[in-house]
Amino acid sequence: MYTIRVTPEGRLHAEASGRLSTAEALRLASQGFALADAGAITDLLVDVRGVERGPGQWLVLGAVVASRMDGPMRLAVVAGPPQEPVVRRILRYAGLRNRAAVVMTEEEAHRWFAGRFRERGREGAVRPAAAQAAPGAAEAEEFRPRAG
């Protein structure tokens, strides 16, 4: 079973519990990303600490997550010790690198989002200076083909 809601801070919050089949996990991902896209939400928090079993097809779930993570979206997954290895494997399949994190508490997730916001703000301040110093270099730096 799962629930999806938008917090007052404008963050998408999904929570899964019990037995989570692959089909249910794919529905959660599909509905969550559709809601995030419709509301221009970039911070996605998924709490899986209540999941007791599943999902079975990690590679499929990782591919779906990778295909739907657009632009500035960031994903924090709150997992307990039993779920952590599975979540790390799914995120590794998704290839999200620094756009996703596995944390143990919601407070850690909020700190991670805040830290990512500061880093993004710092990058924005540095890029205009780089563009003035070497016109064209900033555009070349921003274009990076997606692997895979």
Summary of the structure (lengths in Angstrom):
residues: 148
radius of gyration: 16.7
end to end distance: 31.8
largest distance: 55.4
contacts: 407
relative contact order: 0.12
helix: 52%
strand: 22%
